[in-house]
């Protein structure tokens, strides 16, 4: 499965647009991570465990988007975008979405 954030794939012809596909996940902080990252927030620096959590969430959301595209018989997903939002205190949703296409 080809996944790109552009409207086209170099050297490939888009034969058919199959529609919007998406995948999402909601991740929450655990109390141990929250306490240690709270200290980091006071002194400054990267919140590495949160970065790791969000990277994992993007991977899960992307995988679910690809599964949906495969169910439609797609060869690729173009115009891929990511969005995130806070669901409640300590929990965030990450969504991946794009356009499933068949290549010629």
C-alpha positions in Angstrom: 0.0 0.0 0.0 1.4 3.4 -1.0 0.6 6.2 1.4 1.5 9.8 0.5 0.6 13.3 1.6 0.5 14.6 -2.0 -2.4 14.6 -4.6 -0.5 12.3 -6.9 2.1 9.5 -6.9 5.1 10.2 -9.2 5.1 7.8 -12.1 1.6 6.4 -11.3 -1.8 7.1 -12.8 -4.8 7.4 -10.6 -7.4 5.2 -12.3 -10.3 5.5 -9.8 -11.0 7.5 -6.6 -12.6 5.2 -4.0 -13.3 7.7 -1.3 -12.3 9.0 2.1 -10.6 6.5 4.5 -9.7 7.2 8.1 -8.4 5.6 11.2 -8.2 6.9 14.8 -7.2 6.0 18.3 -7.6 7.6 21.7 -4.5 7.4 23.9 -4.4 8.4 27.6 -1.6 9.2 29.9 -0.8 6.8 32.8 -0.4 8.2 36.2 3.3 7.3 36.5 4.1 8.9 33.1 2.1 12.0 34.1 4.0 12.5 37.3 7.4 12.2 35.8 6.5 14.3 32.8 5.1 17.0 35.2 8.5 17.4 36.6 9.9 17.8 33.1 7.3 20.5 32.4 8.7 22.5 35.4 12.3 22.4 34.3 11.8 22.4 30.6 12.8 20.0 27.8 11.1 17.4 25.6 8.4 15.3 27.1 9.8 12.1 25.6 7.2 9.7 26.9 4.4 11.9 25.5 6.3 12.1 22.2 6.5 8.3 22.1 2.8 8.0 23.0 1.8 10.3 20.2 4.1 8.6 17.7 2.5 5.3 18.6 -1.0 6.8 18.3 -0.2 8.0 14.8 1.1 4.6 13.8 -2.1 2.9 15.1 -4.3 5.5 13.3 -2.4 5.1 10.1 -2.7 1.3 10.3 -6.4 1.5 10.7 -6.7 3.9 7.8 -4.7 1.5 5.6 -7.0 -1.4 6.7 -10.1 0.6 5.6 -8.4 1.4 2.3 -7.6 -2.3 1.7 -11.2 -3.2 2.4 -12.2 -0.9 -0.5 -9.6 -2.6 -2.8 -7.3 0.5 -2.9 -3.7 0.4 -4.1 -2.8 3.7 -2.4 -4.0 6.5 -0.1 -3.2 10.0 -1.2 -3.6 13.4 0.5 -3.0 11.8 3.9 -3.4 14.2 6.9 -3.3 13.8 10.6 -5.4 15.6 13.3 -5.4 15.4 17.0 -7.6 16.7 19.7 -8.1 16.5 23.4 -11.0 14.3 24.3 -10.8 14.9 28.1 -8.1 15.7 30.6 -5.3 13.3 30.0 -6.7 11.7 26.8 -6.1 12.7 23.1 -7.5 11.4 19.9 -5.3 11.1 16.8 -6.9 10.6 13.4 -5.3 9.8 10.1 -7.3 10.4 6.9 -6.9 10.5 3.2 -8.3 9.5 -0.2 -8.2 5.8 -1.2 -7.4 5.3 -4.9 -6.9 2.6 -7.5 -3.8 3.0 -9.7 -3.7 2.4 -13.4 
